[in-house]
Amino acid sequence: MSQPRTRPIQKLAAAVAKCNTEAAAYGRCVIEDYNDVHRDKCAKAFMALKNCVVVASKLLIGNSIAGGCIYSYKKRPVQ
């Protein structure tokens, strides 16, 4: 009998749950001065959170979501 399929969002949630320190730091940065939110204001904290989630996802479930569900601030070339 096979195990039920785990949805990608459940895998992502499990990975994010391993990064509570980084998530709290990013949240503090965002709400620190929410009236002055601008691009890259919290880029350092976001990248720390992103890197933690990528590592945690690889440890928890392999490489299945590490490249597909984690977004970055990289600009895409204009075509």
LINDAGI-V302821 format. One record per residue. N is the residue number from 0. RES is the residue in one letter. SS is DSSP state (H for helix, E for strand, C for the rest). BURIAL is I if it has 24 or more other C-alpha atoms within 12 Angstrom, else O. D_LAST is the distance of its C-alpha to the last C-alpha in whole Angstrom. Layout:
BEGIN
n | res | ss | burial | d_last
N | RES | SS | BURIAL | D_LAST
N | RES | SS | BURIAL | D_LAST
END
This chain:
BEGIN
n | res | ss | burial | d_last
0 | M | C | O | 49
1 | S | C | O | 45
2 | Q | C | O | 44
3 | P | C | O | 42
4 | R | C | O | 38
5 | T | C | O | 37
6 | R | C | O | 34
7 | P | H | O | 31
8 | I | H | O | 31
9 | Q | H | O | 35
10 | K | H | I | 33
11 | L | H | I | 31
12 | A | H | O | 34
13 | A | H | I | 36
14 | A | H | I | 34
15 | V | H | I | 34
16 | A | H | O | 37
17 | K | C | I | 38
18 | C | C | I | 36
19 | N | H | O | 38
20 | T | H | O | 39
21 | E | H | I | 35
22 | A | H | I | 34
23 | A | H | O | 37
24 | A | H | O | 36
25 | Y | H | I | 32
26 | G | H | O | 34
27 | R | H | O | 37
28 | C | H | O | 34
29 | V | H | O | 32
30 | I | H | O | 35
31 | E | H | O | 37
32 | D | C | O | 35
33 | Y | H | O | 34
34 | N | H | O | 34
35 | D | H | O | 32
36 | V | C | O | 29
37 | H | C | O | 26
38 | R | C | O | 23
39 | D | C | O | 24
40 | K | C | O | 27
41 | C | C | I | 28
42 | A | H | O | 26
43 | K | H | O | 28
44 | A | H | O | 30
45 | F | H | I | 27
46 | M | H | O | 26
47 | A | H | O | 30
48 | L | H | I | 30
49 | K | H | I | 27
50 | N | H | I | 29
51 | C | H | I | 32
52 | V | H | I | 31
53 | V | H | I | 29
54 | V | H | I | 32
55 | A | H | I | 34
56 | S | H | I | 32
57 | K | H | O | 32
58 | L | H | O | 36
59 | L | H | O | 37
60 | I | H | O | 35
61 | G | C | O | 33
62 | N | C | O | 29
63 | S | C | O | 29
64 | I | C | I | 27
65 | A | C | I | 26
66 | G | C | O | 23
67 | G | C | O | 22
68 | C | C | O | 23
69 | I | C | I | 23
70 | Y | C | O | 20
71 | S | C | O | 19
72 | Y | C | O | 18
73 | K | C | O | 15
74 | K | C | O | 12
75 | R | C | O | 9
76 | P | C | O | 6
77 | V | C | O | 4
78 | Q | C | O | 0
END
